[in-house]
Amino acid sequence: MKKYRCTVCDWVYDPEVGDPDSGIAPGTMFEDIPDDWTCPLCGVTKSDFELIEE
């Protein structure tokens, strides 16, 4: 599963974990997160995340 990193604070969205505190269930792909979701650490939007090349 593809992981995405916040370009501001380096928090990593891992789809296997999701973001339960924000209502994003484990198994949710980054592309399926609502557009109004924000980084749980610094509050920036999805557009400030980049794909982590593995």
All heavy atoms as TSV, in Angstrom:
chain	resi	resn	atom	element	x	y	z
A	1	MET	N	N	0.839	-1.179	0.000
A	1	MET	CA	C	0.000	0.000	0.000
A	1	MET	C	C	0.886	1.245	0.000
A	1	MET	O	O	1.903	1.277	0.679
A	1	MET	CB	C	-0.923	0.014	1.205
A	1	MET	CG	C	-1.924	-1.132	1.232
A	1	MET	SD	S	-3.018	-1.051	2.672
A	1	MET	CE	C	-4.550	-0.762	1.813
A	2	LYS	N	N	0.474	2.239	-0.739
A	2	LYS	CA	C	1.266	3.453	-0.862
A	2	LYS	C	C	1.122	4.322	0.381
A	2	LYS	O	O	0.030	4.536	0.886
A	2	LYS	CB	C	0.805	4.255	-2.080
A	2	LYS	CG	C	1.022	3.543	-3.392
A	2	LYS	CD	C	0.495	4.384	-4.532
A	2	LYS	CE	C	0.616	3.647	-5.857
A	2	LYS	NZ	N	0.039	4.422	-6.948
A	3	LYS	N	N	2.258	4.836	0.855
A	3	LYS	CA	C	2.281	5.744	1.995
A	3	LYS	C	C	2.553	7.151	1.491
A	3	LYS	O	O	3.205	7.343	0.468
A	3	LYS	CB	C	3.351	5.330	2.996
A	3	LYS	CG	C	3.099	3.977	3.617
A	3	LYS	CD	C	4.207	3.609	4.579
A	3	LYS	CE	C	3.998	2.222	5.149
A	3	LYS	NZ	N	5.083	1.833	6.057
A	4	TYR	N	N	2.053	8.131	2.224
A	4	TYR	CA	C	2.226	9.534	1.861
A	4	TYR	C	C	2.784	10.300	3.047
A	4	TYR	O	O	2.397	10.074	4.188
A	4	TYR	CB	C	0.883	10.146	1.443
A	4	TYR	CG	C	0.419	9.668	0.087
A	4	TYR	CD1	C	-0.176	8.430	-0.078
A	4	TYR	CD2	C	0.607	10.449	-1.043
A	4	TYR	CE1	C	-0.586	7.975	-1.320
A	4	TYR	CE2	C	0.191	10.019	-2.292
A	4	TYR	CZ	C	-0.401	8.776	-2.414
A	4	TYR	OH	O	-0.790	8.341	-3.652
A	5	ARG	N	N	3.714	11.225	2.758
A	5	ARG	CA	C	4.367	12.032	3.789
A	5	ARG	C	C	3.922	13.482	3.682
A	5	ARG	O	O	3.875	14.052	2.593
A	5	ARG	CB	C	5.880	11.949	3.639
A	5	ARG	CG	C	6.645	12.811	4.644
A	5	ARG	CD	C	8.136	12.800	4.431
A	5	ARG	NE	N	8.686	11.463	4.616
A	5	ARG	CZ	C	9.266	10.757	3.659
A	5	ARG	NH1	N	9.365	11.239	2.432
A	5	ARG	NH2	N	9.749	9.563	3.905
A	6	CYS	N	N	3.649	14.077	4.843
A	6	CYS	CA	C	3.356	15.509	4.903
A	6	CYS	C	C	4.652	16.266	4.620
A	6	CYS	O	O	5.678	16.004	5.254
A	6	CYS	CB	C	2.814	15.870	6.283
A	6	CYS	SG	S	2.510	17.633	6.491
A	7	THR	N	N	4.611	17.181	3.668
A	7	THR	CA	C	5.813	17.931	3.304
A	7	THR	C	C	6.144	19.024	4.317
A	7	THR	O	O	7.217	19.607	4.266
A	7	THR	CB	C	5.666	18.560	1.908
A	7	THR	OG1	O	4.543	19.438	1.910
A	7	THR	CG2	C	5.489	17.487	0.849
A	8	VAL	N	N	5.232	19.276	5.261
A	8	VAL	CA	C	5.468	20.314	6.262
A	8	VAL	C	C	6.069	19.727	7.543
A	8	VAL	O	O	7.076	20.210	8.040
A	8	VAL	CB	C	4.158	21.073	6.572
A	8	VAL	CG1	C	4.350	22.073	7.697
A	8	VAL	CG2	C	3.642	21.767	5.316
A	9	CYS	N	N	5.461	18.640	8.051
A	9	CYS	CA	C	5.918	18.108	9.346
A	9	CYS	C	C	6.455	16.681	9.281
A	9	CYS	O	O	6.884	16.152	10.305
A	9	CYS	CB	C	4.780	18.182	10.364
A	9	CYS	SG	S	3.455	16.972	10.087
A	10	ASP	N	N	6.430	16.060	8.099
A	10	ASP	CA	C	6.949	14.705	7.879
A	10	ASP	C	C	6.096	13.588	8.484
A	10	ASP	O	O	6.533	12.450	8.558
A	10	ASP	CB	C	8.404	14.554	8.357
A	10	ASP	CG	C	9.374	15.316	7.475
A	10	ASP	OD1	O	9.087	15.484	6.281
A	10	ASP	OD2	O	10.421	15.748	7.991
A	11	TRP	N	N	4.863	13.881	8.943
A	11	TRP	CA	C	3.969	12.827	9.404
A	11	TRP	C	C	3.631	11.936	8.215
A	11	TRP	O	O	3.465	12.411	7.104
A	11	TRP	CB	C	2.688	13.433	9.994
A	11	TRP	CG	C	1.756	12.421	10.589
A	11	TRP	CD1	C	1.852	11.859	11.818
A	11	TRP	CD2	C	0.591	11.853	9.975
A	11	TRP	NE1	N	0.811	10.978	12.007
A	11	TRP	CE2	C	0.019	10.954	10.888
A	11	TRP	CE3	C	-0.028	12.015	8.735
A	11	TRP	CZ2	C	-1.126	10.225	10.616
A	11	TRP	CZ3	C	-1.175	11.295	8.456
A	11	TRP	CH2	C	-1.704	10.408	9.393
A	12	VAL	N	N	3.572	10.630	8.435
A	12	VAL	CA	C	3.328	9.686	7.355
A	12	VAL	C	C	1.936	9.079	7.486
A	12	VAL	O	O	1.581	8.551	8.555
A	12	VAL	CB	C	4.397	8.573	7.343
A	12	VAL	CG1	C	4.055	7.510	6.305
A	12	VAL	CG2	C	5.777	9.167	7.057
A	13	TYR	N	N	1.161	9.173	6.394
A	13	TYR	CA	C	-0.129	8.489	6.341
A	13	TYR	C	C	0.116	7.081	5.824
A	13	TYR	O	O	0.592	6.892	4.714
A	13	TYR	CB	C	-1.130	9.201	5.427
A	13	TYR	CG	C	-2.433	8.424	5.351
A	13	TYR	CD1	C	-3.345	8.492	6.387
A	13	TYR	CD2	C	-2.711	7.575	4.280
A	13	TYR	CE1	C	-4.509	7.736	6.364
A	13	TYR	CE2	C	-3.872	6.819	4.244
A	13	TYR	CZ	C	-4.767	6.908	5.292
A	13	TYR	OH	O	-5.906	6.158	5.272
A	14	ASP	N	N	-0.221	6.102	6.653
A	14	ASP	CA	C	-0.087	4.694	6.301
A	14	ASP	C	C	-1.496	4.128	6.181
A	14	ASP	O	O	-2.228	4.079	7.167
A	14	ASP	CB	C	0.695	3.961	7.390
A	14	ASP	CG	C	0.909	2.490	7.075
A	14	ASP	OD1	O	0.263	1.953	6.156
A	14	ASP	OD2	O	1.727	1.870	7.776
A	15	PRO	N	N	-1.916	3.711	4.977
A	15	PRO	CA	C	-3.279	3.220	4.798
A	15	PRO	C	C	-3.603	1.995	5.656
A	15	PRO	O	O	-4.758	1.768	5.977
A	15	PRO	CB	C	-3.369	2.861	3.317
A	15	PRO	CG	C	-2.074	3.183	2.710
A	15	PRO	CD	C	-1.153	3.721	3.748
A	16	GLU	N	N	-2.606	1.224	6.041
A	16	GLU	CA	C	-2.863	0.070	6.897
A	16	GLU	C	C	-3.300	0.492	8.299
A	16	GLU	O	O	-3.992	-0.244	8.990
A	16	GLU	CB	C	-1.634	-0.832	6.967
A	16	GLU	CG	C	-1.321	-1.503	5.639
A	16	GLU	CD	C	-0.131	-2.444	5.710
A	16	GLU	OE1	O	0.311	-2.768	6.827
A	16	GLU	OE2	O	0.341	-2.849	4.639
A	17	VAL	N	N	-2.904	1.697	8.703
A	17	VAL	CA	C	-3.246	2.229	10.017
A	17	VAL	C	C	-4.421	3.195	9.918
A	17	VAL	O	O	-5.279	3.250	10.793
A	17	VAL	CB	C	-2.025	2.945	10.647
A	17	VAL	CG1	C	-2.382	3.575	11.981
A	17	VAL	CG2	C	-0.862	1.981	10.783
A	18	GLY	N	N	-4.469	3.973	8.830
A	18	GLY	CA	C	-5.497	5.001	8.688
A	18	GLY	C	C	-5.227	6.166	9.624
A	18	GLY	O	O	-4.100	6.384	10.071
A	19	ASP	N	N	-6.281	6.889	9.969
A	19	ASP	CA	C	-6.201	7.983	10.940
A	19	ASP	C	C	-7.475	7.928	11.772
A	19	ASP	O	O	-8.374	8.751	11.609
A	19	ASP	CB	C	-6.052	9.330	10.213
A	19	ASP	CG	C	-5.924	10.504	11.167
A	19	ASP	OD1	O	-5.699	10.287	12.378
A	19	ASP	OD2	O	-6.084	11.650	10.715
A	20	PRO	N	N	-7.570	6.919	12.652
A	20	PRO	CA	C	-8.804	6.702	13.415
A	20	PRO	C	C	-9.271	7.916	14.206
A	20	PRO	O	O	-10.482	8.131	14.349
A	20	PRO	CB	C	-8.446	5.542	14.353
A	20	PRO	CG	C	-7.289	4.860	13.714
A	20	PRO	CD	C	-6.550	5.926	12.950
A	21	ASP	N	N	-8.334	8.723	14.709
A	21	ASP	CA	C	-8.724	9.912	15.474
A	21	ASP	C	C	-9.476	10.925	14.623
A	21	ASP	O	O	-10.223	11.751	15.141
A	21	ASP	CB	C	-7.496	10.577	16.105
A	21	ASP	CG	C	-6.862	9.711	17.188
A	21	ASP	OD1	O	-7.545	8.807	17.723
A	21	ASP	OD2	O	-5.676	9.930	17.488
A	22	SER	N	N	-9.284	10.850	13.302
A	22	SER	CA	C	-9.979	11.755	12.376
A	22	SER	C	C	-11.098	11.039	11.624
A	22	SER	O	O	-11.636	11.568	10.665
A	22	SER	CB	C	-8.984	12.338	11.370
A	22	SER	OG	O	-8.000	13.112	12.031
A	23	GLY	N	N	-11.407	9.811	12.032
A	23	GLY	CA	C	-12.482	9.064	11.403
A	23	GLY	C	C	-12.099	8.341	10.128
A	23	GLY	O	O	-12.965	7.905	9.372
A	24	ILE	N	N	-10.795	8.197	9.879
A	24	ILE	CA	C	-10.316	7.481	8.687
A	24	ILE	C	C	-9.952	6.063	9.113
A	24	ILE	O	O	-8.977	5.852	9.838
A	24	ILE	CB	C	-9.099	8.188	8.051
A	24	ILE	CG1	C	-9.380	9.676	7.793
A	24	ILE	CG2	C	-8.675	7.469	6.776
A	24	ILE	CD1	C	-10.525	9.959	6.844
A	25	ALA	N	N	-10.737	5.098	8.662
A	25	ALA	CA	C	-10.564	3.708	9.086
A	25	ALA	C	C	-9.307	3.086	8.485
A	25	ALA	O	O	-8.895	3.448	7.377
A	25	ALA	CB	C	-11.786	2.899	8.665
A	26	PRO	N	N	-8.706	2.124	9.207
A	26	PRO	CA	C	-7.595	1.368	8.625
A	26	PRO	C	C	-8.038	0.728	7.309
A	26	PRO	O	O	-9.182	0.293	7.175
A	26	PRO	CB	C	-7.305	0.300	9.681
A	26	PRO	CG	C	-7.779	0.911	10.964
A	26	PRO	CD	C	-8.977	1.727	10.593
A	27	GLY	N	N	-7.127	0.714	6.342
A	27	GLY	CA	C	-7.440	0.168	5.027
A	27	GLY	C	C	-7.908	1.206	4.028
A	27	GLY	O	O	-8.138	0.894	2.868
A	28	THR	N	N	-8.047	2.469	4.462
A	28	THR	CA	C	-8.491	3.544	3.574
A	28	THR	C	C	-7.318	4.064	2.765
A	28	THR	O	O	-6.322	4.542	3.329
A	28	THR	CB	C	-9.118	4.701	4.379
A	28	THR	OG1	O	-10.190	4.189	5.172
A	28	THR	CG2	C	-9.624	5.799	3.459
A	29	MET	N	N	-7.415	3.954	1.451
A	29	MET	CA	C	-6.369	4.476	0.569
A	29	MET	C	C	-6.343	6.005	0.666
A	29	MET	O	O	-7.374	6.641	0.894
A	29	MET	CB	C	-6.623	4.059	-0.876
A	29	MET	CG	C	-6.686	2.551	-1.074
A	29	MET	SD	S	-5.175	1.702	-0.607
A	29	MET	CE	C	-4.067	2.276	-1.866
A	30	PHE	N	N	-5.169	6.592	0.473
A	30	PHE	CA	C	-5.023	8.047	0.559
A	30	PHE	C	C	-5.974	8.760	-0.403
A	30	PHE	O	O	-6.572	9.766	-0.064
A	30	PHE	CB	C	-3.567	8.448	0.268
A	30	PHE	CG	C	-3.292	9.906	0.510
A	30	PHE	CD1	C	-3.110	10.384	1.796
A	30	PHE	CD2	C	-3.202	10.799	-0.544
A	30	PHE	CE1	C	-2.852	11.734	2.027
A	30	PHE	CE2	C	-2.947	12.143	-0.321
A	30	PHE	CZ	C	-2.772	12.609	0.971
A	31	GLU	N	N	-6.126	8.187	-1.598
A	31	GLU	CA	C	-6.979	8.798	-2.613
A	31	GLU	C	C	-8.451	8.846	-2.184
A	31	GLU	O	O	-9.217	9.657	-2.679
A	31	GLU	CB	C	-6.864	8.041	-3.937
A	31	GLU	CG	C	-5.480	8.078	-4.559
A	31	GLU	CD	C	-4.493	7.060	-3.962
A	31	GLU	OE1	O	-4.904	6.214	-3.134
A	31	GLU	OE2	O	-3.302	7.130	-4.308
A	32	ASP	N	N	-8.828	7.970	-1.250
A	32	ASP	CA	C	-10.221	7.880	-0.803
A	32	ASP	C	C	-10.519	8.725	0.430
A	32	ASP	O	O	-11.672	8.786	0.878
A	32	ASP	CB	C	-10.582	6.418	-0.515
A	32	ASP	CG	C	-10.506	5.564	-1.774
A	32	ASP	OD1	O	-10.743	6.098	-2.872
A	32	ASP	OD2	O	-10.208	4.362	-1.652
A	33	ILE	N	N	-9.505	9.385	0.973
A	33	ILE	CA	C	-9.717	10.276	2.116
A	33	ILE	C	C	-10.450	11.518	1.613
A	33	ILE	O	O	-10.120	12.048	0.551
A	33	ILE	CB	C	-8.368	10.688	2.743
A	33	ILE	CG1	C	-7.641	9.473	3.294
A	33	ILE	CG2	C	-8.573	11.721	3.842
A	33	ILE	CD1	C	-6.244	9.773	3.787
A	34	PRO	N	N	-11.441	12.011	2.364
A	34	PRO	CA	C	-12.149	13.235	1.934
A	34	PRO	C	C	-11.179	14.406	1.733
A	34	PRO	O	O	-10.172	14.523	2.439
A	34	PRO	CB	C	-13.097	13.525	3.101
A	34	PRO	CG	C	-13.251	12.218	3.814
A	34	PRO	CD	C	-11.965	11.472	3.618
A	35	ASP	N	N	-11.509	15.266	0.767
A	35	ASP	CA	C	-10.633	16.395	0.444
A	35	ASP	C	C	-10.480	17.390	1.590
A	35	ASP	O	O	-9.520	18.153	1.624
A	35	ASP	CB	C	-11.132	17.122	-0.804
A	35	ASP	CG	C	-10.932	16.290	-2.059
A	35	ASP	OD1	O	-10.019	15.430	-2.073
A	35	ASP	OD2	O	-11.684	16.494	-3.023
A	36	ASP	N	N	-11.415	17.393	2.544
A	36	ASP	CA	C	-11.316	18.354	3.647
A	36	ASP	C	C	-10.533	17.803	4.843
A	36	ASP	O	O	-10.388	18.463	5.862
A	36	ASP	CB	C	-12.708	18.823	4.087
A	36	ASP	CG	C	-13.577	17.683	4.612
A	36	ASP	OD1	O	-13.185	16.500	4.497
A	36	ASP	OD2	O	-14.661	17.992	5.136
A	37	TRP	N	N	-9.978	16.580	4.699
A	37	TRP	CA	C	-9.145	16.008	5.756
A	37	TRP	C	C	-7.867	16.827	5.866
A	37	TRP	O	O	-7.355	17.362	4.890
A	37	TRP	CB	C	-8.826	14.553	5.394
A	37	TRP	CG	C	-7.859	13.873	6.320
A	37	TRP	CD1	C	-8.134	13.291	7.522
A	37	TRP	CD2	C	-6.454	13.696	6.118
A	37	TRP	NE1	N	-6.995	12.759	8.078
A	37	TRP	CE2	C	-5.946	12.988	7.230
A	37	TRP	CE3	C	-5.570	14.060	5.098
A	37	TRP	CZ2	C	-4.608	12.655	7.350
A	37	TRP	CZ3	C	-4.249	13.715	5.232
A	37	TRP	CH2	C	-3.763	13.022	6.341
A	38	THR	N	N	-7.339	16.922	7.087
A	38	THR	CA	C	-6.086	17.655	7.301
A	38	THR	C	C	-5.104	16.788	8.082
A	38	THR	O	O	-5.490	15.848	8.780
A	38	THR	CB	C	-6.317	18.968	8.078
A	38	THR	OG1	O	-6.940	18.665	9.326
A	38	THR	CG2	C	-7.184	19.926	7.283
A	39	CYS	N	N	-3.839	17.107	7.968
A	39	CYS	CA	C	-2.782	16.403	8.681
A	39	CYS	C	C	-3.059	16.483	10.185
A	39	CYS	O	O	-3.293	17.570	10.715
A	39	CYS	CB	C	-1.424	17.040	8.365
A	39	CYS	SG	S	-0.051	16.304	9.287
A	40	PRO	N	N	-3.045	15.351	10.871
A	40	PRO	CA	C	-3.339	15.362	12.306
A	40	PRO	C	C	-2.289	16.064	13.162
A	40	PRO	O	O	-2.572	16.439	14.290
A	40	PRO	CB	C	-3.443	13.887	12.672
A	40	PRO	CG	C	-2.718	13.163	11.596
A	40	PRO	CD	C	-2.821	13.998	10.361
A	41	LEU	N	N	-1.091	16.278	12.621
A	41	LEU	CA	C	-0.060	16.960	13.405
A	41	LEU	C	C	-0.016	18.460	13.160
A	41	LEU	O	O	0.054	19.237	14.101
A	41	LEU	CB	C	1.324	16.370	13.118
A	41	LEU	CG	C	1.647	15.020	13.741
A	41	LEU	CD1	C	3.111	14.668	13.501
A	41	LEU	CD2	C	1.347	15.011	15.223
A	42	CYS	N	N	-0.039	18.860	11.887
A	42	CYS	CA	C	0.168	20.288	11.605
A	42	CYS	C	C	-1.020	20.970	10.935
A	42	CYS	O	O	-1.024	22.184	10.802
A	42	CYS	CB	C	1.439	20.487	10.785
A	42	CYS	SG	S	1.331	19.881	9.088
A	43	GLY	N	N	-2.008	20.190	10.480
A	43	GLY	CA	C	-3.237	20.796	9.972
A	43	GLY	C	C	-3.256	21.186	8.507
A	43	GLY	O	O	-4.224	21.788	8.062
A	44	VAL	N	N	-2.230	20.848	7.741
A	44	VAL	CA	C	-2.250	21.193	6.322
A	44	VAL	C	C	-3.159	20.224	5.559
A	44	VAL	O	O	-3.541	19.181	6.072
A	44	VAL	CB	C	-0.831	21.211	5.694
A	44	VAL	CG1	C	0.023	22.282	6.345
A	44	VAL	CG2	C	-0.171	19.856	5.786
A	45	THR	N	N	-3.484	20.557	4.324
A	45	THR	CA	C	-4.413	19.765	3.537
A	45	THR	C	C	-3.715	18.629	2.791
A	45	THR	O	O	-2.491	18.538	2.763
A	45	THR	CB	C	-5.142	20.649	2.518
A	45	THR	OG1	O	-4.178	21.181	1.601
A	45	THR	CG2	C	-5.874	21.794	3.196
A	46	LYS	N	N	-4.539	17.773	2.165
A	46	LYS	CA	C	-4.009	16.641	1.398
A	46	LYS	C	C	-3.033	17.074	0.319
A	46	LYS	O	O	-2.122	16.335	-0.020
A	46	LYS	CB	C	-5.156	15.884	0.724
A	46	LYS	CG	C	-5.913	14.961	1.630
A	46	LYS	CD	C	-7.071	14.282	0.910
A	46	LYS	CE	C	-6.638	13.416	-0.216
A	46	LYS	NZ	N	-7.752	12.680	-0.855
A	47	SER	N	N	-3.201	18.271	-0.224
A	47	SER	CA	C	-2.329	18.717	-1.312
A	47	SER	C	C	-0.887	18.921	-0.843
A	47	SER	O	O	0.023	19.028	-1.647
A	47	SER	CB	C	-2.861	20.010	-1.931
A	47	SER	OG	O	-2.842	21.059	-0.980
A	48	ASP	N	N	-0.668	18.952	0.468
A	48	ASP	CA	C	0.675	19.109	1.019
A	48	ASP	C	C	1.333	17.779	1.341
A	48	ASP	O	O	2.351	17.741	2.036
A	48	ASP	CB	C	0.640	19.993	2.267
A	48	ASP	CG	C	0.305	21.431	1.929
A	48	ASP	OD1	O	1.036	22.014	1.110
A	48	ASP	OD2	O	-0.694	21.954	2.450
A	49	PHE	N	N	0.775	16.678	0.844
A	49	PHE	CA	C	1.355	15.354	1.035
A	49	PHE	C	C	1.982	14.881	-0.261
A	49	PHE	O	O	1.531	15.236	-1.348
A	49	PHE	CB	C	0.282	14.356	1.483
A	49	PHE	CG	C	-0.030	14.413	2.949
A	49	PHE	CD1	C	-0.735	15.477	3.464
A	49	PHE	CD2	C	0.397	13.420	3.803
A	49	PHE	CE1	C	-1.030	15.546	4.832
A	49	PHE	CE2	C	0.126	13.474	5.153
A	49	PHE	CZ	C	-0.598	14.537	5.681
A	50	GLU	N	N	3.038	14.065	-0.129
A	50	GLU	CA	C	3.705	13.512	-1.299
A	50	GLU	C	C	3.842	12.004	-1.132
A	50	GLU	O	O	3.977	11.507	-0.005
A	50	GLU	CB	C	5.082	14.145	-1.509
A	50	GLU	CG	C	6.055	13.866	-0.371
A	50	GLU	CD	C	7.382	14.588	-0.540
A	50	GLU	OE1	O	7.540	15.375	-1.489
A	50	GLU	OE2	O	8.259	14.370	0.314
A	51	LEU	N	N	3.812	11.309	-2.241
A	51	LEU	CA	C	3.977	9.869	-2.254
A	51	LEU	C	C	5.396	9.518	-1.824
A	51	LEU	O	O	6.349	10.128	-2.270
A	51	LEU	CB	C	3.705	9.318	-3.656
A	51	LEU	CG	C	3.924	7.823	-3.870
A	51	LEU	CD1	C	2.958	7.003	-3.018
A	51	LEU	CD2	C	3.759	7.485	-5.336
A	52	ILE	N	N	5.505	8.528	-0.942
A	52	ILE	CA	C	6.827	8.033	-0.531
A	52	ILE	C	C	7.218	6.943	-1.527
A	52	ILE	O	O	6.523	5.935	-1.641
A	52	ILE	CB	C	6.789	7.472	0.893
A	52	ILE	CG1	C	6.421	8.556	1.887
A	52	ILE	CG2	C	8.139	6.838	1.235
A	52	ILE	CD1	C	6.218	8.036	3.303
A	53	GLU	N	N	8.293	7.156	-2.230
A	53	GLU	CA	C	8.784	6.176	-3.189
A	53	GLU	C	C	9.529	5.089	-2.425
A	53	GLU	O	O	10.456	5.369	-1.670
A	53	GLU	CB	C	9.727	6.836	-4.208
A	53	GLU	CG	C	9.085	7.936	-5.023
A	53	GLU	CD	C	8.017	7.434	-5.967
A	53	GLU	OE1	O	8.020	6.243	-6.333
A	53	GLU	OE2	O	7.142	8.229	-6.337
A	54	GLU	N	N	9.103	3.855	-2.580
A	54	GLU	CA	C	9.736	2.763	-1.848
A	54	GLU	C	C	10.614	1.933	-2.735
A	54	GLU	O	O	10.440	1.821	-3.882
A	54	GLU	CB	C	8.670	1.886	-1.205
A	54	GLU	CG	C	7.896	2.667	-0.156
A	54	GLU	CD	C	6.866	1.782	0.566
A	54	GLU	OE1	O	6.777	0.584	0.265
A	54	GLU	OE2	O	6.208	2.317	1.434
